[in-house]
Amino acid sequence: MISLARKYRPKSFADVAVQTHVSNTLRGAIARGRVAHGYLLCGPRGTGKTTLARVLAMALNCENRGANGEPCGQCQSCVRIWSGSASLDVVEIDAASNRGVDDARELRERAMYAPSGESRWKVYIIDEAHMLTREAWNALLKILEEPPPRVVFVFATTEPQKIAQSAAPILSRVQRFDLKRISGTEIRSRLASVLASEKVDADPDALAMIGRAADGSMRDALSLTDQVLAFHDGRLTTEAVRDALGLVAEEEQIAVLDIVADHRAGDVFAAVARLVDQGVDLGLFLSGFGDMVRGQLAAELGGETGDLSERTRAALVARKGRVPAGDLLRMLSALGELEPRFRRSTQQQLLLETALVRFALLDRTVAIEDVLKGISGEGNASPGGAPGRPQPPAPGRTAVRGADAPTPVRRTTEQAEPPARPSPPQSVATSTGVALESSSATARVGIRPTTTTAVTASDLNAVAGVWDDMVAGVRRQRPFIATLLEQALPISATGNGVLVLQVEAPAVQEGLTQKSGEAVAAMGAWLGGLQKIQVRLAGDVANVAPAPRMTVQMVRSDTLASLRKRDPVLNAAIDSLDLDLVD
């Protein structure tokens, strides 16, 4: 049985989905006798590059070609070319396996022979053209510049930038066409047409799931549909698609989004553990969660939620207002930065848990511009307050959030002259997630001085709050121990001085276990009363008390440490102005 991708491959320019800017140009060139000797077709995989090259070869050699340049698709020549069978005049070459200079010289020599008939054209289709070596391109340069009559070269590539780097002169000797990614709507429409021809019923939400999984590739969409039909005979449902392709249920992603929206940071660990127990690919979950966050942001701003199912779209709209748009934007930016690391990491569960905990704590964020204005006395007037001064916060507390601000912002070093007399507390804010409080004649702004005062090892929240600072401090004396601790996450603490750490890699567990005495000694200056550490692999949660919910103290310490690392200007301001982080 022929696969759907081959069976429904277009046989004419008109049938090629989306790429009308290319197909119309090629069809017009044939109809008007203005065929170029070289074409470069660029675009993502599965968007029609090789298909357009074959249709072009069919049209040039068709026995019954229409006046508009379309091939008939029925004659012997068209059938042979469309099916990829051997042909004297149409040659397809895989540049990935024929990439050397000798292969290029052989191609050049073959191209010098005339086509098999007076009305025929020789067409060379070179797929994955970016794999050709610089020497191979140099060997083809002359024949591309002065080709024999009725010879056409068609190069197809997913990475045109590599050709520009290794063979820039080639680009001026061919006509370049950039093919578009195929939208989810176009994929759903094409799949619906194909399944109707196959007499298979399909749920619209199931087609939307396949469209998202195909990621802009029509060939991938048809191949995935084949896979689902082989797995599940009958109606194409969302359950069948999810089971066949191993996709994560959207309900799971929405449930995690609810944890973030409700700021239930402590529930993150159980949710991720449940996904791991189900055998979920955490990379797929992260990608799908990004789609959910994007959809929630679109719903928050009144935009289109994308290629989500109707049920999911309704669920996101119902949750409108639970997470501020600014926080959703920060989450999207953080996910974009995390994904490259995530794919290469051997500790994906730990990375995912850390990211979700940070998202759950994004309930206190402000802008750096407001901080600086507050420091310089240029804050906007607020209701009930004097012009140029922000509203004072609750005594000793100001909002903090967004330790993972995605982008740098412009800052000013201007500050107001310190007042001659003490003034009431003033609150100011930063876009990297800090609200600061000024409360003295020396413009002291409210982040408490960074000291190495130990916290009690039995307070898990306090331990987590100083963890990053502690690792940095340990690194100065024992870099190897610090490297191991950097890959650990405190998950439980007891009153008898035992701290339980969670790691992803068995090698890290073995290293910390062997060096536990040295680790306890190094951590003792930071964690008062620490007697022993226990190290567990992620997923091994036996006899471990559930992690409590994060507290403000943990947020303060974690946010401050992150801000100091991320922003040297703010780090200097913290030290020089005696800043204090307040809730």
N, C-alpha and C positions, 0 to 999 in steps of 0.2 A: 504494500500500500504506500502511495506517495505521500510524503508529509504535506501538511497544509501550506507551509512556506514555499514549497516547490510547486504544488498543485495550483495555487492561486497567485503565482508570480505574474506580474503584468506582462501583457504581450503587445502593448501599444503605449505611445507617449501619454495618451489621454487617461490610461488606467493607473499611471504612477501617482500615488497619493502625495499631496502637499507640494511636491517639487515642480509646480507649474512654471516657475521662472526659468527652470532648466529645460524641461520637456518642450515648452513652447518655442524656446530659442533653437533647440536642436531640430525640431520638426520644421520650423521655418527655414533653417539653413539648408535642409534637404530639399524642401519644396522650391526654393529659390536658387538652388545650385551654388550655395556659398558655404560649402562644407570646409572646415578648417582641417589642417593636417595633424593637429595635436590638441587634445583636451585634457584638462586636469579636473577631476571630480573629487571634491573634498567634503567631508561630513562625518557625523557619528556613525557607528556601526548600525546596519540594518535600516538605513534610510533610503536606499535605492541606487547607490552608486553603480554597482555591477549590473543591476537591472537596466538602468538607463544606457549603460555601455552596450549591453546585448540588444536592446531595442534599437539603438542607433545602428548597430551592425546589421540587424534584420532589415531595417528600412533601406539601408544603402544597397543591399543585395536582394531585396524582395522582387519576386517575379510579377507581382500584381500590386505594386505600391500605388497608394492613392495620390491624387493630385495635391493633397494637403501634406504629403510627406509621411503619412502613417503606413506602417507595414500591414500586410493582410493578416499575418499570423497563421495562415493556413497552408501556404505553399511549402514544398519540400525544404527549400532553403531556410525559411522562417522557423519551421519545426526543428530542424537540426541545430540552428543557432540558439533557439530558445531553450532547448533541452541540454545544451552544453556538449552535444556530440561532436566528434571530430569533423573538422571542416578545413578545406584547403585554404580558404580565404579569411577565416576568422580564427584567431589563435588567442587563447587565454593563458596567461603566464602568472604564476604565483611568485612575486618578487621575494617573498620570504625564503624560498628555497632555491631561487635562481637569481641571486643578488650580486654575483661577482662580475668582474670585467670580462671574463671569457663568455659568460652567458649573454652579456650585452653585445659583444662582438658577433656572436652567433645570430642573435636577433637582427642586428644590423645587416648581416649578409643575407639572411632570409628575406628581409624587407626589399632587397634590390630586385627580386624576381617579380614579374608582372602577375596580376590576378589571373584566375583561371578562365575568365571570360571577358569579352569586350565591355560588357555593361556592369561588371562586378568590381567590388572594392576589397582590398586587403585591410583588415582591421585587426590591430594588435591591442588586446586588453591586458594591461599590466596591473594586477591587484596588489595591494599593500606596497605601493610604489615607494613609500618612505624607507623601505628596507634596503633599497639599492645602495651600493657603496658609491662614494665620490668618484672612484675610477670608472664604475659602470655608467654613471651619468655622463662623465666626460666622453666615454666611448659613443654614447648616443647623441651627443650634442650636435655633431655635424649633420647627421641624417635628419634630426628634428628641425634643423635650420633650413636644409634643402632636401626635402623628402622626394622620393620617386612619385610619379603620377598615380593617383587613385590608391594611396596608402594613408591610413589614418591610425594614429596612436592615441589610445585612451588610457590615462593613468588614473587609478582610483586609490585614495589614501584617507586614513582617519587622522593623520598627523602631518598636515602640510607644512608646519613650521620646521620640521626636520628636513624637508626638501629645500626650504629657503636657506637653511643653515649649510647644507652640504652641496647644494647645486642651484644656487641663486640664478645663474644664467638661463636655466631651464624655464623659469617662470615667465620670462619675456618671449618665449617661443611657443607657448601653448595658450589656449583660452581656458581660464580658470572659472569654475562654477562651485559655489559653496552651497551644499544641500542643508536644509533645515532639519532640526529635530522634529519628530512627529508628535503632535499634541495628544493628550489623553482623549480628547473628544474625537479626533480623527481615528485614533486606534480603536476606540469603542465602536465607532460607526463601521469601520472596516471589519472588525470581528463579528459584529451583528450580521453583516451581509454574508460573510463566509459561513457562519453557523446556520444561517437560514438556508444556504445552498446545501449544507450538510444535513439539514433537517434535524437540528439540535436546538432545543429551547435553552435560553440562558437568562439568568437574572441580571438586570442592569448593574447592580452592585458587584456582581461577580466579574463582569466585563471591566468595571472600573478598577477592581483589584488587579486584574491582569495588566491593564493599561499602566498602572503605577509601577508594577514589577518590571514591565518591559523597558521603562526609563527612556522613552522616546524612540525605540526601535520597533518597527513594524515586523521585521523578521523574528525578533525575540518574542513579540506578542503572539505570533502564530505558532511558534515553537512551544511556548508555554501553554497555549490552548491545546495543542497536541498532547502535551504531557498530562494535562488535567483530564482530557477525554480518555486517555489510556488508563488513568487511575480510577476514574469514576464514569461508568456508563449510564447515560440518561441525561437528565436536565443539569445544566451547568449552574451550580449554586455557590454561594459564598463559602459554605462549609467545605464543598469539594475542592474549591480553589485553594483554600487555606490549608487543607490537609495535604493536597498534592504538592504544593510549592513550599510548604513549611513556613508559611507566613505567620506573624504574630497577630493574634486577635486584637481588633481595634478596641475592644472593651478593656483589655489589659492596659493598653496605652492610655486610655481615658482614665482608668483607675489610678494610674501613677500620676497623671495630670491633676487629679483630685487631691492626691496626697500633697503635691506641691502647692496647690491653691489653698489648702487648709493649713499649710505650714506644719504638717505632721512629720517633721524630719526624722523622728525616731521610727516611723513606720516604713521608711525607705528600705531598711535592711531586710525586713520580712518580705516585702514586695519583690525585691531583686532575688532573694533566695528562692521564692516561689517560681520565678521565671527560670532560674537555673535548674530547679528540680524538674520542671517541665521539658527540659532540653531545648529551651529557646536559644536561638543564635542571638547573642547580645548585640552584635553588630547590626543585624536586621531590626532588633528592637529599638536601638538608638536612632536608626534612620527613620523608622516609623514614628517614633516619639517626636522627632523633629518635624515631621509632617503634621502631627497633632498640634504642636506648639504654633507652627505657622498658620494652621487653620484657625486656632483660637485667636491669634493676633488679627487675622483677617476678619473674623467675626466681631472682634472688639472694635475694629475700625470701620465696620460696615462694608468690607470688601468681599470678594469671592473667596470661598474657602478651598478652591482647587478641586482636584479629582478625588474627593472623598465621597463615600457612600452617603445616601440621603439620611440614613439613620445616624451616622456619625456627624453629619453636618447639623442635624437637628440637635444632637447632644451638645455640640460646641456652642451653638447659638443659645441654648438654655443656660449655659454656664457663663454667658457674657457678664462682665462686671466683677467676676471673682478674682481675676488677676489683672493688675494694671498693664496697659499696653507697653509701658516702659520696661517692666519686668520681663514680659514676653520677648521683647526685642533683645534684652540682655541674654536671655536664655538661648535664643536662636544664635546669637553671635558666639556664645560660649560653646554651643554644640558644634558650630562650624569649625572652631579652633580645636576642639577635642577630637573630631573624627579622624584626622590623619594619624594622631598619636594612638588612637583607640585601635585602629586596624593593625598596627605593628606591635601593640602591647601584649605581653603575656599575663597581664593582670587586669583583664577587661572588667571583671566584676568589681574590683576595687575602684577603678576609674569611674564606672557607672554609678556606684553608690556615692562616691565623693561628689560627683556632679549633681546628682539628684538632691543630696543633703544641702548643697549650696543653693540650689534653686528653691528648696523649701524654706530657706532662711532669707530669701529676697523680699522681705516685707518691710524693709526700712531703707529707702534710697533717696538721695538728693543730688544736686548738681554741684560740681566744683566751682562753677562760675559764681554761684551764690555764696560759697565759702569765702572766696576771695573778695567778693563785694562786702561780705560781712566783716572781714578782717580790715578792709580799707574804709569801712564806714559808708559804703555806697549802696547798701541794701535798699530795696524798694520799701515804700511805706506799706504798712499792713493795717488792717482794720483795728482800730483802738490803740494803735501805737504811733510813736513819733516817726516822721518821715526819715528815711535813710536807716532805720533800725528794724531788724526782723523782730517778730514776736518772741519774747522770752519763753523758753521751754519750762517744763516742770523742773523744780530745783534739782540740780545735779544730773539731769538726764536729757539727752538729745538723741534724735533718731540716727541709726546706723544701718546701712545696707549696701548690697551690691558690691561685694568684695571683688567680683569678677567683671568689672567694667570692661566692655569689649574694645573700646577705641580710646586713644589719647585725645585730650582736648587742649585747647589753648589756655595758657595760664598767664597771669600777670604777677609781677613781684611787688607791685605797689602796695604799700600799707600806710594806714593813717598814723599820725604821730600819737604816741601813747598818751592817754589823758592824764592830767595832773592829779586827779583824784580817782579813787576806785569807783567803778560804775557797775550798775546792775548787770547780771549775766545776760549775754546776747547769744542767740543761736545762729549758726551759719552752716553751710552745707557744701558737699562736693559731689561731682558727677561720678567719681569713682566709688561712691557709696558711703560717704561719711558726713555726719552732721557734727559740727564743732561748736563748742561753747566758750565765749570770751567772758572772763569774770574778774579780771584784776587790772590794776593800773598799768601793768606791763603787757597788756593785751594777751594774757594767758588764755589759751583756747583749749578746751576741755578734753584732751586725750591724756589719760594718766601717764606719768613718766614710765618709760619702759625699764623695769627692774627685773632682776632674776630671783625675786622672792619666790620660794617654793610654794606650791599648792599641795593640798593633801592628795595622796595617791588613791584614796578611797572615793574621791569625788570625780566620777567619770567625765562629767561636763567640764570641770576645771582642767582635767588632764587633757581632754581634746582641745580645749581653748589655748593651751600653751604648747601643744605638740610641735608645731612648726618651729617656734622659737627654741624649744628644747633641742630639736634635731640640729638646728643651726649652731647652737651652743656646743653640743656634743661633738660636732664635726671638727671644731677647732682642736680638740684634744684626741679624739678617737674617730677618724674619718670612716674607718671600716664599719664600726658600730653604727655611726650615723647613717651610712648608706643602707644598712639593713633596716633600721628604724624608719627610714623615709618610705619604705615599702610596706609598712605595717599600719594597721588602724586599730586604736583602742576600742574594744567593744564591751568590756565588762570590768568592774572593779569591786573588790570586797573590802570589808572592814579590817581584815587582818593583813593588809598590805600586799595582796596578790592582784596583779594587773594582767588581764587577758588581752592578747593582741591577735588580730586576724591578718593573715597574709594570703597571697594568691599562689606564690611559687613554692614548691617543696624545698628548693635550695635555700630560700630565705628562711623558711621554718627551721631547717637544719642548722643554718648559720646562727640564728638567734638562740636556738636551744643550746648549742655548744658554747656560745659566748654569753650565756645568760648572766653569769656572775659579773662580767665586765660591764654588760649593759645596765644592770641594776646599779652598779657603782657609779657609772657615768650619768644615769638619770636621777640619782639620789639628790643632787643639788637642786633639781627642779621639782621633784615629786617627793614631798615629805612623807615619811613612813613607808616607803616602797621597800618590800622585803623580797619579792619574787615576781618573775614574769612567766606566764604560760603562753605558748604560741600555737595557734590553731590555723589549719588551712580553711579557706573560704568554703562554706557548705558544711563543714563539720561544726555544728552548733550545739552538740550535746552538752548538757550541764552548763550552758552559758546563759546567764541572766539576760533577758531582753534589754536592748539598749534604751535608756530613758530618752525622753524628748530633749531636744537641744534647748539650752537656756541662753539668756542674754549674755552671761559671762563668757560662754563659749563663743558666741557671735562676736563679742568685743575682741577677744584675743585673736581669734582666727582672722577677723577682718583687718585688724591692725597689722598683723604679720604680713598678710597679703598685700596691703597697701604699701607698706615699707618696701617690699620687694619690687612692686610694680612701678612705683613712682618716686624717683630720687628727690624731686622737688618737695613733695609732701613729706617724705622721710626727714629731710632737713628742717622743714617747718615744725614737725612734731618735736624734734630735739630742741630747736632754738626758741620756740614759743611755749614749750611745756604744755603740749596739747593733751586733752583727755577725751577718750571715746565714751560717749554717753548714749543712753537708749532714748 
